[in-house]
Amino acid sequence: MRPVKGAEGDTVNWLNYKTGIKHIYFRMDAGQQNASIAIELKHTDTALQQHYFEQLSQLRTILEQITGETWEWQLHTTDEDGNRISRISTSLTAVNIFKEADWPSIISFLKPRIMALDEFWMMVKEQFE
């Protein structure tokens, strides 16, 4: 994806996407059972984490229009390290990153969604600054 420009025409490090807002992250993951993409809210203050989540909830229609799908919304769940986070995500099941035959499906799943998140973020980022 290196040659693919961001929504504003700039170069983007897609694997380490910078939202520019502390505690708000875009995560892509591919494992032995699925691939997923998410907006993760990792603020240690659960009230502020909930505030960010509610702000994003108000923008849900825009996110769904840009991505063309409904995402799963989880307020105050835990990550793999046991930390309390909130997550907005979607996933592709029955794929394995270690099976080369699954790579096209994984890439076809992740690429348009991270690009859609970039477009979404360029439209709404100011509301979080």
MODELLER restraints for C-alpha pairs under 7 A, 6 or more apart:
rsr = mdl.restraints
at = mdl.atoms
rsr.add(forms.Gaussian(group=physical.xy_distance, feature=features.Distance(at['CA:5:A'], at['CA:11:A']), mean=5.15, stdev=0.5))
rsr.add(forms.Gaussian(group=physical.xy_distance, feature=features.Distance(at['CA:5:A'], at['CA:12:A']), mean=6.36, stdev=0.5))
rsr.add(forms.Gaussian(group=physical.xy_distance, feature=features.Distance(at['CA:6:A'], at['CA:12:A']), mean=5.83, stdev=0.5))
rsr.add(forms.Gaussian(group=physical.xy_distance, feature=features.Distance(at['CA:6:A'], at['CA:118:A']), mean=6.60, stdev=0.5))
rsr.add(forms.Gaussian(group=physical.xy_distance, feature=features.Distance(at['CA:7:A'], at['CA:118:A']), mean=6.14, stdev=0.5))
rsr.add(forms.Gaussian(group=physical.xy_distance, feature=features.Distance(at['CA:7:A'], at['CA:119:A']), mean=5.12, stdev=0.5))
rsr.add(forms.Gaussian(group=physical.xy_distance, feature=features.Distance(at['CA:7:A'], at['CA:122:A']), mean=6.92, stdev=0.5))
rsr.add(forms.Gaussian(group=physical.xy_distance, feature=features.Distance(at['CA:17:A'], at['CA:26:A']), mean=6.31, stdev=0.5))
rsr.add(forms.Gaussian(group=physical.xy_distance, feature=features.Distance(at['CA:19:A'], at['CA:25:A']), mean=6.37, stdev=0.5))
rsr.add(forms.Gaussian(group=physical.xy_distance, feature=features.Distance(at['CA:21:A'], at['CA:129:A']), mean=6.97, stdev=0.5))
rsr.add(forms.Gaussian(group=physical.xy_distance, feature=features.Distance(at['CA:23:A'], at['CA:41:A']), mean=5.69, stdev=0.5))
rsr.add(forms.Gaussian(group=physical.xy_distance, feature=features.Distance(at['CA:23:A'], at['CA:42:A']), mean=4.92, stdev=0.5))
rsr.add(forms.Gaussian(group=physical.xy_distance, feature=features.Distance(at['CA:23:A'], at['CA:43:A']), mean=5.09, stdev=0.5))
rsr.add(forms.Gaussian(group=physical.xy_distance, feature=features.Distance(at['CA:24:A'], at['CA:40:A']), mean=5.83, stdev=0.5))
rsr.add(forms.Gaussian(group=physical.xy_distance, feature=features.Distance(at['CA:24:A'], at['CA:41:A']), mean=4.84, stdev=0.5))
rsr.add(forms.Gaussian(group=physical.xy_distance, feature=features.Distance(at['CA:24:A'], at['CA:42:A']), mean=6.49, stdev=0.5))
rsr.add(forms.Gaussian(group=physical.xy_distance, feature=features.Distance(at['CA:25:A'], at['CA:39:A']), mean=5.68, stdev=0.5))
rsr.add(forms.Gaussian(group=physical.xy_distance, feature=features.Distance(at['CA:25:A'], at['CA:40:A']), mean=5.11, stdev=0.5))
rsr.add(forms.Gaussian(group=physical.xy_distance, feature=features.Distance(at['CA:25:A'], at['CA:41:A']), mean=6.54, stdev=0.5))
rsr.add(forms.Gaussian(group=physical.xy_distance, feature=features.Distance(at['CA:26:A'], at['CA:38:A']), mean=5.67, stdev=0.5))
rsr.add(forms.Gaussian(group=physical.xy_distance, feature=features.Distance(at['CA:26:A'], at['CA:39:A']), mean=4.64, stdev=0.5))
rsr.add(forms.Gaussian(group=physical.xy_distance, feature=features.Distance(at['CA:26:A'], at['CA:40:A']), mean=6.23, stdev=0.5))
rsr.add(forms.Gaussian(group=physical.xy_distance, feature=features.Distance(at['CA:27:A'], at['CA:37:A']), mean=5.54, stdev=0.5))
rsr.add(forms.Gaussian(group=physical.xy_distance, feature=features.Distance(at['CA:27:A'], at['CA:38:A']), mean=5.13, stdev=0.5))
rsr.add(forms.Gaussian(group=physical.xy_distance, feature=features.Distance(at['CA:27:A'], at['CA:39:A']), mean=6.34, stdev=0.5))
rsr.add(forms.Gaussian(group=physical.xy_distance, feature=features.Distance(at['CA:28:A'], at['CA:36:A']), mean=5.75, stdev=0.5))
rsr.add(forms.Gaussian(group=physical.xy_distance, feature=features.Distance(at['CA:28:A'], at['CA:37:A']), mean=4.39, stdev=0.5))
rsr.add(forms.Gaussian(group=physical.xy_distance, feature=features.Distance(at['CA:28:A'], at['CA:38:A']), mean=6.53, stdev=0.5))
rsr.add(forms.Gaussian(group=physical.xy_distance, feature=features.Distance(at['CA:29:A'], at['CA:35:A']), mean=5.53, stdev=0.5))
rsr.add(forms.Gaussian(group=physical.xy_distance, feature=features.Distance(at['CA:29:A'], at['CA:36:A']), mean=5.22, stdev=0.5))
rsr.add(forms.Gaussian(group=physical.xy_distance, feature=features.Distance(at['CA:29:A'], at['CA:37:A']), mean=6.36, stdev=0.5))
rsr.add(forms.Gaussian(group=physical.xy_distance, feature=features.Distance(at['CA:30:A'], at['CA:36:A']), mean=6.36, stdev=0.5))
rsr.add(forms.Gaussian(group=physical.xy_distance, feature=features.Distance(at['CA:30:A'], at['CA:97:A']), mean=5.79, stdev=0.5))
rsr.add(forms.Gaussian(group=physical.xy_distance, feature=features.Distance(at['CA:31:A'], at['CA:96:A']), mean=5.79, stdev=0.5))
rsr.add(forms.Gaussian(group=physical.xy_distance, feature=features.Distance(at['CA:31:A'], at['CA:97:A']), mean=5.35, stdev=0.5))
rsr.add(forms.Gaussian(group=physical.xy_distance, feature=features.Distance(at['CA:32:A'], at['CA:95:A']), mean=6.75, stdev=0.5))
rsr.add(forms.Gaussian(group=physical.xy_distance, feature=features.Distance(at['CA:32:A'], at['CA:96:A']), mean=4.17, stdev=0.5))
rsr.add(forms.Gaussian(group=physical.xy_distance, feature=features.Distance(at['CA:32:A'], at['CA:97:A']), mean=5.78, stdev=0.5))
rsr.add(forms.Gaussian(group=physical.xy_distance, feature=features.Distance(at['CA:32:A'], at['CA:98:A']), mean=6.74, stdev=0.5))
rsr.add(forms.Gaussian(group=physical.xy_distance, feature=features.Distance(at['CA:33:A'], at['CA:93:A']), mean=6.28, stdev=0.5))
rsr.add(forms.Gaussian(group=physical.xy_distance, feature=features.Distance(at['CA:33:A'], at['CA:94:A']), mean=5.52, stdev=0.5))
rsr.add(forms.Gaussian(group=physical.xy_distance, feature=features.Distance(at['CA:33:A'], at['CA:95:A']), mean=5.49, stdev=0.5))
rsr.add(forms.Gaussian(group=physical.xy_distance, feature=features.Distance(at['CA:33:A'], at['CA:96:A']), mean=5.36, stdev=0.5))
rsr.add(forms.Gaussian(group=physical.xy_distance, feature=features.Distance(at['CA:34:A'], at['CA:91:A']), mean=6.76, stdev=0.5))
rsr.add(forms.Gaussian(group=physical.xy_distance, feature=features.Distance(at['CA:34:A'], at['CA:92:A']), mean=5.48, stdev=0.5))
rsr.add(forms.Gaussian(group=physical.xy_distance, feature=features.Distance(at['CA:34:A'], at['CA:93:A']), mean=4.40, stdev=0.5))
rsr.add(forms.Gaussian(group=physical.xy_distance, feature=features.Distance(at['CA:34:A'], at['CA:94:A']), mean=5.70, stdev=0.5))
rsr.add(forms.Gaussian(group=physical.xy_distance, feature=features.Distance(at['CA:34:A'], at['CA:95:A']), mean=5.03, stdev=0.5))
rsr.add(forms.Gaussian(group=physical.xy_distance, feature=features.Distance(at['CA:34:A'], at['CA:96:A']), mean=6.25, stdev=0.5))
rsr.add(forms.Gaussian(group=physical.xy_distance, feature=features.Distance(at['CA:35:A'], at['CA:91:A']), mean=5.56, stdev=0.5))
rsr.add(forms.Gaussian(group=physical.xy_distance, feature=features.Distance(at['CA:35:A'], at['CA:92:A']), mean=5.16, stdev=0.5))
rsr.add(forms.Gaussian(group=physical.xy_distance, feature=features.Distance(at['CA:35:A'], at['CA:93:A']), mean=6.63, stdev=0.5))
rsr.add(forms.Gaussian(group=physical.xy_distance, feature=features.Distance(at['CA:35:A'], at['CA:95:A']), mean=6.89, stdev=0.5))
rsr.add(forms.Gaussian(group=physical.xy_distance, feature=features.Distance(at['CA:35:A'], at['CA:106:A']), mean=6.45, stdev=0.5))
rsr.add(forms.Gaussian(group=physical.xy_distance, feature=features.Distance(at['CA:36:A'], at['CA:89:A']), mean=6.99, stdev=0.5))
rsr.add(forms.Gaussian(group=physical.xy_distance, feature=features.Distance(at['CA:36:A'], at['CA:90:A']), mean=5.77, stdev=0.5))
rsr.add(forms.Gaussian(group=physical.xy_distance, feature=features.Distance(at['CA:36:A'], at['CA:91:A']), mean=4.08, stdev=0.5))
rsr.add(forms.Gaussian(group=physical.xy_distance, feature=features.Distance(at['CA:36:A'], at['CA:92:A']), mean=6.23, stdev=0.5))
rsr.add(forms.Gaussian(group=physical.xy_distance, feature=features.Distance(at['CA:37:A'], at['CA:89:A']), mean=5.63, stdev=0.5))
rsr.add(forms.Gaussian(group=physical.xy_distance, feature=features.Distance(at['CA:37:A'], at['CA:90:A']), mean=5.79, stdev=0.5))
rsr.add(forms.Gaussian(group=physical.xy_distance, feature=features.Distance(at['CA:37:A'], at['CA:91:A']), mean=6.42, stdev=0.5))
rsr.add(forms.Gaussian(group=physical.xy_distance, feature=features.Distance(at['CA:37:A'], at['CA:110:A']), mean=6.81, stdev=0.5))
rsr.add(forms.Gaussian(group=physical.xy_distance, feature=features.Distance(at['CA:38:A'], at['CA:87:A']), mean=6.42, stdev=0.5))
rsr.add(forms.Gaussian(group=physical.xy_distance, feature=features.Distance(at['CA:38:A'], at['CA:88:A']), mean=5.39, stdev=0.5))
rsr.add(forms.Gaussian(group=physical.xy_distance, feature=features.Distance(at['CA:38:A'], at['CA:89:A']), mean=4.06, stdev=0.5))
rsr.add(forms.Gaussian(group=physical.xy_distance, feature=features.Distance(at['CA:38:A'], at['CA:90:A']), mean=6.58, stdev=0.5))
rsr.add(forms.Gaussian(group=physical.xy_distance, feature=features.Distance(at['CA:39:A'], at['CA:87:A']), mean=5.69, stdev=0.5))
rsr.add(forms.Gaussian(group=physical.xy_distance, feature=features.Distance(at['CA:39:A'], at['CA:88:A']), mean=5.11, stdev=0.5))
rsr.add(forms.Gaussian(group=physical.xy_distance, feature=features.Distance(at['CA:39:A'], at['CA:89:A']), mean=6.35, stdev=0.5))
rsr.add(forms.Gaussian(group=physical.xy_distance, feature=features.Distance(at['CA:40:A'], at['CA:85:A']), mean=6.80, stdev=0.5))
rsr.add(forms.Gaussian(group=physical.xy_distance, feature=features.Distance(at['CA:40:A'], at['CA:86:A']), mean=5.87, stdev=0.5))
rsr.add(forms.Gaussian(group=physical.xy_distance, feature=features.Distance(at['CA:40:A'], at['CA:87:A']), mean=4.60, stdev=0.5))
rsr.add(forms.Gaussian(group=physical.xy_distance, feature=features.Distance(at['CA:40:A'], at['CA:88:A']), mean=6.58, stdev=0.5))
rsr.add(forms.Gaussian(group=physical.xy_distance, feature=features.Distance(at['CA:41:A'], at['CA:49:A']), mean=6.13, stdev=0.5))
rsr.add(forms.Gaussian(group=physical.xy_distance, feature=features.Distance(at['CA:41:A'], at['CA:85:A']), mean=5.60, stdev=0.5))
rsr.add(forms.Gaussian(group=physical.xy_distance, feature=features.Distance(at['CA:41:A'], at['CA:86:A']), mean=5.06, stdev=0.5))
rsr.add(forms.Gaussian(group=physical.xy_distance, feature=features.Distance(at['CA:41:A'], at['CA:87:A']), mean=6.25, stdev=0.5))
rsr.add(forms.Gaussian(group=physical.xy_distance, feature=features.Distance(at['CA:42:A'], at['CA:49:A']), mean=6.82, stdev=0.5))
rsr.add(forms.Gaussian(group=physical.xy_distance, feature=features.Distance(at['CA:42:A'], at['CA:85:A']), mean=4.94, stdev=0.5))
rsr.add(forms.Gaussian(group=physical.xy_distance, feature=features.Distance(at['CA:42:A'], at['CA:86:A']), mean=6.85, stdev=0.5))
rsr.add(forms.Gaussian(group=physical.xy_distance, feature=features.Distance(at['CA:43:A'], at['CA:49:A']), mean=5.23, stdev=0.5))
rsr.add(forms.Gaussian(group=physical.xy_distance, feature=features.Distance(at['CA:63:A'], at['CA:120:A']), mean=6.18, stdev=0.5))
rsr.add(forms.Gaussian(group=physical.xy_distance, feature=features.Distance(at['CA:64:A'], at['CA:70:A']), mean=5.69, stdev=0.5))
rsr.add(forms.Gaussian(group=physical.xy_distance, feature=features.Distance(at['CA:66:A'], at['CA:116:A']), mean=5.96, stdev=0.5))
rsr.add(forms.Gaussian(group=physical.xy_distance, feature=features.Distance(at['CA:66:A'], at['CA:120:A']), mean=6.76, stdev=0.5))
rsr.add(forms.Gaussian(group=physical.xy_distance, feature=features.Distance(at['CA:67:A'], at['CA:113:A']), mean=6.41, stdev=0.5))
rsr.add(forms.Gaussian(group=physical.xy_distance, feature=features.Distance(at['CA:67:A'], at['CA:116:A']), mean=5.62, stdev=0.5))
rsr.add(forms.Gaussian(group=physical.xy_distance, feature=features.Distance(at['CA:71:A'], at['CA:88:A']), mean=6.40, stdev=0.5))
rsr.add(forms.Gaussian(group=physical.xy_distance, feature=features.Distance(at['CA:71:A'], at['CA:89:A']), mean=5.42, stdev=0.5))
rsr.add(forms.Gaussian(group=physical.xy_distance, feature=features.Distance(at['CA:71:A'], at['CA:90:A']), mean=5.20, stdev=0.5))
rsr.add(forms.Gaussian(group=physical.xy_distance, feature=features.Distance(at['CA:72:A'], at['CA:88:A']), mean=5.54, stdev=0.5))
rsr.add(forms.Gaussian(group=physical.xy_distance, feature=features.Distance(at['CA:72:A'], at['CA:89:A']), mean=5.21, stdev=0.5))
rsr.add(forms.Gaussian(group=physical.xy_distance, feature=features.Distance(at['CA:72:A'], at['CA:90:A']), mean=6.09, stdev=0.5))
rsr.add(forms.Gaussian(group=physical.xy_distance, feature=features.Distance(at['CA:73:A'], at['CA:87:A']), mean=6.14, stdev=0.5))
rsr.add(forms.Gaussian(group=physical.xy_distance, feature=features.Distance(at['CA:73:A'], at['CA:88:A']), mean=4.58, stdev=0.5))
rsr.add(forms.Gaussian(group=physical.xy_distance, feature=features.Distance(at['CA:73:A'], at['CA:89:A']), mean=6.73, stdev=0.5))
rsr.add(forms.Gaussian(group=physical.xy_distance, feature=features.Distance(at['CA:74:A'], at['CA:86:A']), mean=5.61, stdev=0.5))
rsr.add(forms.Gaussian(group=physical.xy_distance, feature=features.Distance(at['CA:74:A'], at['CA:87:A']), mean=5.18, stdev=0.5))
rsr.add(forms.Gaussian(group=physical.xy_distance, feature=features.Distance(at['CA:74:A'], at['CA:88:A']), mean=6.21, stdev=0.5))
rsr.add(forms.Gaussian(group=physical.xy_distance, feature=features.Distance(at['CA:75:A'], at['CA:86:A']), mean=4.60, stdev=0.5))
rsr.add(forms.Gaussian(group=physical.xy_distance, feature=features.Distance(at['CA:75:A'], at['CA:87:A']), mean=6.61, stdev=0.5))
rsr.add(forms.Gaussian(group=physical.xy_distance, feature=features.Distance(at['CA:76:A'], at['CA:84:A']), mean=5.78, stdev=0.5))
rsr.add(forms.Gaussian(group=physical.xy_distance, feature=features.Distance(at['CA:76:A'], at['CA:85:A']), mean=5.27, stdev=0.5))
rsr.add(forms.Gaussian(group=physical.xy_distance, feature=features.Distance(at['CA:76:A'], at['CA:86:A']), mean=4.78, stdev=0.5))
rsr.add(forms.Gaussian(group=physical.xy_distance, feature=features.Distance(at['CA:77:A'], at['CA:84:A']), mean=5.64, stdev=0.5))
rsr.add(forms.Gaussian(group=physical.xy_distance, feature=features.Distance(at['CA:77:A'], at['CA:85:A']), mean=5.44, stdev=0.5))
rsr.add(forms.Gaussian(group=physical.xy_distance, feature=features.Distance(at['CA:77:A'], at['CA:86:A']), mean=5.74, stdev=0.5))
rsr.add(forms.Gaussian(group=physical.xy_distance, feature=features.Distance(at['CA:78:A'], at['CA:84:A']), mean=4.53, stdev=0.5))
rsr.add(forms.Gaussian(group=physical.xy_distance, feature=features.Distance(at['CA:78:A'], at['CA:85:A']), mean=5.54, stdev=0.5))
rsr.add(forms.Gaussian(group=physical.xy_distance, feature=features.Distance(at['CA:79:A'], at['CA:85:A']), mean=6.53, stdev=0.5))
rsr.add(forms.Gaussian(group=physical.xy_distance, feature=features.Distance(at['CA:95:A'], at['CA:102:A']), mean=5.82, stdev=0.5))
rsr.add(forms.Gaussian(group=physical.xy_distance, feature=features.Distance(at['CA:96:A'], at['CA:102:A']), mean=6.21, stdev=0.5))
rsr.add(forms.Gaussian(group=physical.xy_distance, feature=features.Distance(at['CA:97:A'], at['CA:103:A']), mean=6.56, stdev=0.5))
